[in-house]
Amino acid sequence: MTGFPSEQHAPAGWALGALAELMRRTVITGLGAVTPVGATMPTTWDALVGGDSGVGRLQRFDPDEAGLRIPLAAEVRDFDPDAVLPNDKALRHIDRNVQYGLATALEALEDSGLEINEDNRGRVGVIFGSGGGGMELVIHWERVLQARGARRVSPFAMPNLIADAASGHISIATGAAGPNYSPTSACATGANAVADGMLHIGAGRADALIVGGSEAIILPLFHACFERMGVLSSLTEPLSASCRPYDLHRDGFVPGEGAAALMIEELEHARARGAHIYAEVVGGGSANDAHDMAQPDGDGLGLMIAVEQAFNQSQIDPREVGYISTHGTGTKLGDLVETTAIKRIFGAHAEELSLSSIKPATGHMMGASGALEVSVCALALDRGVAPPTLNYETPDPDCDLDCIPNEARELDLEAALSFSVGLGGHNAAVLLKRYRE
């Protein structure tokens, strides 16, 4: 497979499609989302394709009071938990990231049409992660402890502030009793959940899984941390144009929040019940730069290894890929590293690829971003259109690939790739192909 970094990164004997012949096939049959541009997947998708942006001035807290320089965020603003979550007293105590995650999981399950019952519940699982977990609750209960003492801390605090709270609540609400855990790999979390789910289905451990990620860390502490790291965009005229991936004048990202969930199933299990199949998941990969906790490796080594794993797991030739939903945060180094990696992976075919970043619309949704971006690939394959990279004005000669600037594009696709890059050097890749009977 020319273009990959080196054969030394793949185990001896691996070749294109070697694992695919040994695994059961995995397809996507349901989608759900809560994002800064929509409270469901249909509204989110329409907004993304329509070029809408959820970026604006912070409203959840006063940035001036917190002493912040950059007052920007992409917040979830039209989500009503009482309208979409079960009427359960326990849900009054959950963190926003769990509310978002549970809502998207229920939407994906409903979209799939799968009924979970006593007969199949052990074959349906949940792999749902978060980069930060219940950080809002951690901060809240620490303040209560310091101000009012230990006896005022709720007995419901601990089960709802841990990072795997969403996966647990999703299982309880749906009855899914199969494989269940919460991956945490920063901004690669959601993509890793999808890739892990494929492995569980491929190995026969489950017939269906709800996979995805959620995040709710638009909080003064985290905003201050990002400011101090120098990774936030300071472009504020207009506010919605602050994040501009691949543009010459890009200077950082905007924090976002929300969740995305996918129902994935074994192919024959989905076909037997007549489910709509958005796309087939044919490969996944996970790797680390082994370089730095915050800065990506300049050559994109970890990203290339993750993508190589995804192709080695599939029967897809890299030249079949027509679209990439990129990480595309809008940072100077990050976008450059991704461009470099794409060119090294695909060689001359990189010039023929269409790629886009949805982060100018949704902000950087951290642990949820990868799951949403895989969903974008699935819908692009299913609908024949890909969302644009907003705010692209001035070409950067070092980021010179086709980033679908500013307007959605109709595409006749056979395969699509999504990849994510996270703090700690984490990289994840998910490879999809168009499903055909």
SVG drawing of the C-alpha trace seen along z (x, -y; Angstrom):
<svg xmlns="http://www.w3.org/2000/svg" viewBox="-42 -42 52 58">
<polyline fill="none" stroke="black" stroke-width="0.4" points="0.0,0.0 2.1,-2.8 1.9,-6.1 1.8,-4.6 4.7,-5.5 6.3,-2.1 5.5,1.6 7.2,1.8 4.2,0.4 1.9,3.3 2.3,6.8 4.0,9.3 1.6,10.9 -1.0,8.1 -2.2,7.1 -5.1,5.3 -8.3,7.0 -6.5,9.7 -8.7,9.1 -11.9,8.3 -12.2,11.9 -12.1,13.1 -14.7,10.7 -18.4,10.3 -19.5,7.1 -20.6,4.0 -23.1,1.4 -24.6,-1.8 -28.4,-1.8 -29.1,-4.7 -27.8,-8.2 -28.4,-10.7 -26.9,-14.1 -27.1,-17.1 -24.9,-19.9 -24.6,-23.7 -26.4,-23.7 -29.2,-21.2 -30.8,-19.2 -31.2,-16.1 -29.3,-14.5 -31.6,-15.7 -31.5,-19.3 -27.7,-19.1 -27.2,-17.7 -29.4,-20.3 -27.5,-23.0 -24.1,-21.6 -25.0,-21.3 -26.7,-24.7 -23.6,-26.4 -25.0,-27.4 -22.7,-28.1 -23.3,-27.7 -20.4,-29.9 -21.1,-33.0 -20.5,-34.9 -20.4,-32.8 -23.7,-32.8 -23.4,-30.0 -21.2,-32.1 -19.8,-35.7 -16.4,-35.6 -15.5,-39.1 -16.2,-38.0 -14.0,-35.0 -11.2,-37.2 -11.2,-35.6 -9.8,-37.3 -11.7,-35.3 -15.5,-35.2 -16.3,-32.7 -17.9,-29.2 -20.3,-27.0 -22.9,-26.2 -25.9,-23.8 -28.8,-26.3 -32.0,-24.6 -31.9,-21.3 -34.6,-20.6 -33.8,-17.5 -37.3,-17.3 -38.7,-16.9 -36.4,-14.0 -35.2,-12.1 -37.2,-9.5 -39.1,-10.9 -36.7,-9.4 -35.8,-11.1 -32.3,-9.8 -31.8,-11.9 -32.1,-15.1 -28.6,-14.5 -26.8,-13.8 -24.2,-16.0 -25.0,-17.8 -22.6,-15.5 -24.7,-12.6 -27.9,-14.4 -26.5,-15.0 -25.2,-11.4 -28.4,-9.8 -30.5,-11.9 -28.4,-11.0 -28.3,-7.3 -32.1,-7.2 -32.4,-9.0 -30.0,-6.6 -31.9,-3.6 -35.2,-5.0 -33.7,-5.8 -32.5,-2.3 -35.8,-0.7 -34.2,1.9 -36.2,3.2 -34.2,4.2 -36.0,6.9 -35.3,9.8 -34.4,12.1 -31.7,9.9 -30.5,7.5 -27.3,9.5 -26.3,9.1 -26.8,5.3 -24.1,3.2 -22.9,-0.4 -19.5,-1.9 -19.8,-5.6 -17.0,-7.8 -16.2,-11.3 -13.0,-13.3 -13.7,-15.1 -16.7,-13.3 -18.8,-15.1 -16.5,-18.1 -19.4,-20.5 -20.5,-18.2 -16.9,-17.8 -16.5,-21.6 -20.0,-22.0 -19.6,-19.4 -16.1,-20.6 -17.6,-24.0 -20.3,-22.5 -17.8,-20.6 -15.6,-23.6 -18.5,-25.9 -20.9,-23.6 -19.0,-20.5 -19.1,-16.8 -22.6,-16.1 -24.0,-18.4 -22.4,-16.4 -25.1,-14.4 -25.0,-10.6 -25.8,-10.8 -22.7,-12.8 -20.1,-10.0 -22.1,-7.8 -22.9,-10.7 -19.6,-12.6 -17.4,-9.7 -16.4,-9.5 -18.4,-6.3 -21.7,-7.7 -23.1,-8.1 -22.5,-4.5 -24.1,-3.3 -27.2,-5.6 -27.6,-4.6 -27.6,-0.9 -30.1,-1.4 -32.5,-3.5 -32.4,-1.1 -31.9,2.3 -28.7,3.0 -26.8,5.5 -24.0,6.5 -20.5,5.1 -20.4,1.7 -17.6,-0.7 -16.4,-4.3 -13.2,-4.9 -11.3,-8.1 -8.8,-9.4 -9.4,-13.1 -10.6,-14.4 -10.2,-10.9 -12.7,-9.4 -15.8,-9.3 -14.0,-7.8 -12.3,-5.2 -15.8,-4.2 -16.9,-3.5 -13.7,-1.5 -13.9,0.5 -17.6,1.3 -16.7,2.7 -14.2,5.1 -16.8,6.3 -19.4,7.0 -16.7,8.4 -15.6,10.9 -19.1,12.0 -19.3,10.4 -22.4,8.4 -25.0,8.1 -25.6,4.4 -24.0,1.5 -24.8,-2.1 -21.4,-3.9 -20.4,-7.5 -19.2,-10.3 -20.3,-13.3 -18.8,-16.5 -19.9,-19.4 -16.8,-21.3 -17.7,-24.9 -16.8,-26.0 -14.6,-28.9 -11.7,-26.5 -11.5,-24.7 -11.8,-27.9 -9.0,-29.4 -6.9,-26.3 -7.3,-26.5 -6.6,-30.2 -3.3,-29.6 -2.4,-26.9 -2.8,-29.4 -5.1,-27.2 -8.2,-29.3 -9.1,-31.5 -9.0,-35.2 -10.7,-36.3 -14.0,-37.9 -15.1,-39.8 -17.6,-38.4 -17.9,-35.9 -19.1,-33.1 -16.0,-33.3 -13.5,-32.8 -12.5,-29.2 -11.2,-28.9 -9.4,-25.5 -6.8,-25.4 -7.1,-29.2 -3.8,-31.2 -5.0,-33.3 -6.3,-30.5 -5.3,-30.9 -7.1,-28.3 -10.4,-26.6 -13.6,-27.5 -14.7,-25.2 -17.9,-23.3 -20.1,-20.8 -22.7,-18.1 -22.9,-14.5 -23.3,-12.1 -24.3,-8.4 -24.5,-5.7 -26.3,-2.4 -24.0,0.2 -25.1,3.7 -23.9,6.9 -24.9,6.9 -27.2,9.9 -28.8,8.9 -29.7,5.5 -30.8,7.0 -33.0,9.6 -35.2,6.8 -35.2,4.6 -33.2,1.8 -32.0,-1.2 -28.3,-1.0 -26.5,-4.4 -23.0,-2.9 -20.7,0.0 -17.9,-0.4 -15.0,1.4 -11.9,0.3 -10.7,-1.4 -7.4,-2.3 -5.9,-3.7 -2.3,-5.0 -0.2,-7.5 2.3,-10.1 4.6,-9.1 5.8,-12.6 4.1,-15.2 1.0,-15.7 -0.2,-18.8 1.7,-19.2 1.2,-16.7 4.1,-15.0 5.2,-17.2 5.2,-14.3 1.8,-13.0 3.2,-9.6 0.5,-8.5 -2.3,-9.6 -0.7,-7.7 -0.4,-4.5 -4.1,-4.8 -5.2,-5.2 -3.0,-2.4 -4.6,-0.1 -8.0,-1.1 -7.1,-0.2 -5.4,3.1 -8.6,4.1 -10.7,3.4 -10.9,4.5 -10.7,0.8 -8.0,-0.5 -7.0,-4.1 -7.8,-5.3 -11.5,-4.4 -11.8,-7.1 -13.4,-10.2 -14.1,-12.2 -12.4,-12.8 -14.1,-14.4 -11.0,-15.8 -10.1,-16.8 -9.6,-20.3 -9.4,-22.4 -8.0,-25.5 -4.7,-25.6 -1.6,-26.5 0.3,-23.3 -2.6,-20.9 -4.0,-21.6 -0.6,-21.5 0.2,-18.1 -3.1,-16.7 -2.4,-18.0 1.1,-16.5 -0.3,-13.1 -3.0,-13.0 -0.4,-13.6 1.9,-10.9 -1.0,-8.4 -2.7,-8.9 0.2,-10.1 -1.0,-11.5 -4.6,-10.6 -4.6,-13.3 -5.1,-15.9 -8.3,-14.2 -9.8,-14.0 -12.5,-16.3 -12.2,-17.0 -13.9,-19.2 -13.9,-20.2 -17.3,-20.8 -15.6,-22.6 -16.3,-26.1 -20.0,-25.2 -20.0,-23.1 -16.9,-24.2 -14.5,-21.6 -16.8,-19.1 -13.8,-17.3 -14.8,-13.7 -18.0,-13.9 -16.3,-15.3 -15.1,-12.0 -18.5,-10.3 -20.2,-13.3 -17.6,-13.3 -18.0,-9.6 -21.8,-10.3 -21.0,-13.0 -19.2,-10.4 -22.1,-8.0 -24.6,-10.7 -22.3,-11.9 -22.2,-8.3 -25.9,-7.9 -27.1,-11.3 -24.4,-12.0 -23.4,-15.4 -20.7,-16.6 -20.8,-19.7 -18.4,-22.6 -15.4,-24.0 -16.8,-27.4 -14.8,-30.6 -12.3,-29.7 -11.1,-32.9 -7.4,-33.0 -5.6,-29.9 -2.6,-28.6 0.0,-27.3 1.0,-24.7 -2.6,-23.5 -3.5,-23.2 -5.9,-20.3 -9.5,-20.7 -11.3,-21.5 -14.8,-22.1 -14.8,-25.8 -17.9,-27.5 -20.6,-25.6 -21.7,-22.0 -20.8,-19.7 -22.6,-16.9 -20.3,-13.9 -20.7,-10.3 -18.8,-8.4 -17.7,-4.8 -15.7,-5.3 -15.1,-7.9 -12.6,-8.4 -12.8,-10.2 -9.9,-10.8 -9.4,-12.4 -6.4,-13.8 -6.4,-14.3 -4.4,-15.6 -2.0,-13.0 -1.0,-12.2 -4.1,-10.1 -5.1,-9.4 -8.1,-7.4 -9.4,-6.6 -12.7,-5.1 -13.1,-4.0 -16.6,-3.7 -17.9,-2.5 -21.2,-2.9 -23.5,0.0 -24.9,1.8 -27.3,4.7"/>
</svg>
